[in-house]
């Protein structure tokens, strides 16, 4: 659900796109991911502005604004044209405000969903992305950015401690600063009967000033899909770990849609390390409709106690969880509509309704 409009500015054409369906179906999760009296608190409207030639030399300017009742994100990216055999450069400025539900949220109803913990993260980042030319099935991106992270409460005031009085930042003050060098490599190969995808991410906090965070954070995602007659089996494994300086908001969180279904966002645990496995078996029912059965599991590998303040222990999170269930997939021109019915280890049931839009 959206609208598009193009206008001409001199020799350039500016494209406007307003999309009210972005994350729209996340608002219909039953029960809601956030303990809010407003059932539409997850709806996020998107405004996208693209300028294909800002200074008449094919420089591209993208402005993206996502706004919801609880979330806000502004992204400005500027790209200069370069030959295809050279790294493509993008200069990026981003400002976001998001509720820190996964770490500081309070699990309720036998961990089936998470309520607000009164902590929100205000982030400002400025940096540059370098997209390396793809070779064979590999592609890679290198980025360096400065990040300023400031926790705020629901009223927008700066805070440095959670509801239990434990520090939220690594510095113990009202904010954290860091310069992060990130390397991401991706491998993808696919044919009519199978696909394989690998993603490796490495982040290094650079000690340019003594009070800035110094850490190394590693994450991987491996997925494999195999066609078995008319059916299709997809399995994935996600893991990661962080060493060095760490604020609670940097923890790996487990639970929720996209992690372990049947649990609230981060309701299983938050640790310095994690391991999550997902398997889904789909069966075609008609040309557009598919049935699915799935099982998810995840663990913090006993690393929750190493997160500053140990928020997972104080909130009674189990550290390990299993969810399973079934669902349907409906393929349309708008994207794939998904309905999942999940049950967690405490026999609590959750219905998820979502959409994977085309090109998202």
Secondary structure, 3 states (H helix, E strand, C coil): CEEEEEEEECCEEEEEEEECCCCHHHHHCECCCCCCCCCCCCCEEEEEEEECCCCCCCCEEEEEEEEECCCEEEEEEEECCCCCCCCEEEEEEEEEEEECHHHHCEEECCCCEEECCCCEEEEEEEEEEEECCCECCEEEEEEEEEEEEEEECCCCCECCECCCCCECCCCCCCCEEEEEEEEEEEEEEECCCEEEEEEEEEEEEECCCCCCCCEEEEEEEEEEEEEECCEEEEEEEEEEEEEECCCHHHCEEECCCCCCCCCCCCCCEEECEEEEEEEEEEEECCCCEEEEEEEEEEECCCCHHHCCCCHHHHCCCCCEEEEEEEEEEEEECCEEEEEEEEEECCCCEEEEEEEEECCC
